[in-house]
Amino acid sequence: MNAPSRNPWPRRAVLALLVVGAAAAAIAWFGRTQPIAVVTAAAERGTVESTVSNTRAGTVEACQRTKLSTIAGGRIEVMAVKEGDRVRKGQLLMQLWNADQQAEQKLAQAQLETARRRVVEACTLADNAVREADRRGDLFRQGFYSESAYAASRVEADARTASCATAKADVGQAEARVGVTRVVQGRTVLVAPFDGIVAKIVGEVGEYSTPSPPGVPTPPAIDLIDPSCLYVKAPMDEVDAPKIQVGQPVRITLDALPRQSFPGKVRRLAPYVSALEKQARTVDIEATFDDPATAGRLLVGYSADVEVVLEVRRDVLRVPTAALREGGRVLVLEGGRLVERTLKTGVANWEHTEVLEGLAPGERFVTSLERAGVKAGVAAVEERRDAAP
């Protein structure tokens, strides 16, 4: 008797189901979303400063700088200095031709001398007339002189005394005339108003020097700078101006001295807003160096930046400002996924932001926000970087 034949279809169906299941599992495995690698850092304690900086480059200025021109125009006769010379206060810098004025001064001095000699003559005669009148007065009282003769001598004495006073007044007038000639000559002479360095000279001996009339931008004859006192003038945004006060600490940086910072103080805040065409409205501040010697030899005109320190918070919990999203939010890796957390923040600057609530010291947060796909809710794994934030 033959054995009953077995049906192969159930076995084949089972095998087919197994193959389909394995394929589906493989597709699901290889097609699953891969976790995003993120860089994290730990919240740490440190110092956070609130600062504001200038909107455009500032400039190193001299506390004393003057651009000198003679009051009157004329041909340059004497150029007593050259560019780069150090000069003392009152030293002659430049003189225009003024031979005519010198001649007038000599004439005035001669007239003064004549007036002084006339004083000697008039006052001598007056003294004699007074003594003669006194003598005749004694004789009149003794009966040896008539009253009319005594009166005539007294009139003569008074007249001579008046002539003496007039001669003395003429001396004062002559002295004033000499003073006028000196003042007029001063219109053609330049002297240093303070100790300094001659920065620039416009003109040579024999050339005509013209003063700057109002509204005409004529270059000055001599630019004099006192390099012993320097400060930085920098424009600040008008929005930041109310936060700035005289005496606040600053950090000064110079393009000529990279990677260096110099402490200083705000010495002046302009009482008005500058409005330049097609630029933001700004308020100029002046900042001085705490120790100018540390900056070495500075040149007037160096470009400089000023960072005003408004507030300093020490030993506070902080995070890098770049790790914050809009609204003070950070991403924290929890359970293999990125979770968004809103922080309560305090003082902040470009580098760090103070954390008041929302993070604990040592708690890690995401710093690689620039990577594609980094957002709340996605799967992520930590790419460890132990460098301090």
Secondary structure as GFF3:
##gff-version 3
##sequence-region A 1 389
A	DSSP	alpha_helix	9	31	.	.	.	ID=ss1
A	DSSP	beta_strand	36	42	.	.	.	ID=ss2
A	DSSP	beta_strand	44	53	.	.	.	ID=ss3
A	DSSP	beta_strand	58	68	.	.	.	ID=ss4
A	DSSP	beta_strand	74	79	.	.	.	ID=ss5
A	DSSP	beta_strand	86	87	.	.	.	ID=ss6
A	DSSP	beta_strand	92	96	.	.	.	ID=ss7
A	DSSP	alpha_helix	99	142	.	.	.	ID=ss8
A	DSSP	alpha_helix	147	186	.	.	.	ID=ss9
A	DSSP	beta_strand	189	191	.	.	.	ID=ss10
A	DSSP	beta_strand	196	201	.	.	.	ID=ss11
A	DSSP	beta_strand	208	209	.	.	.	ID=ss12
A	DSSP	beta_strand	222	237	.	.	.	ID=ss13
A	DSSP	three_ten_helix	241	243	.	.	.	ID=ss14
A	DSSP	beta_strand	249	254	.	.	.	ID=ss15
A	DSSP	beta_strand	257	269	.	.	.	ID=ss16
A	DSSP	beta_strand	282	289	.	.	.	ID=ss17
A	DSSP	three_ten_helix	292	295	.	.	.	ID=ss18
A	DSSP	beta_strand	303	320	.	.	.	ID=ss19
A	DSSP	three_ten_helix	321	323	.	.	.	ID=ss20
A	DSSP	beta_strand	329	334	.	.	.	ID=ss21
A	DSSP	beta_strand	337	342	.	.	.	ID=ss22
A	DSSP	beta_strand	344	348	.	.	.	ID=ss23
A	DSSP	beta_strand	352	357	.	.	.	ID=ss24
A	DSSP	beta_strand	364	366	.	.	.	ID=ss25
A	DSSP	beta_strand	380	383	.	.	.	ID=ss26
###
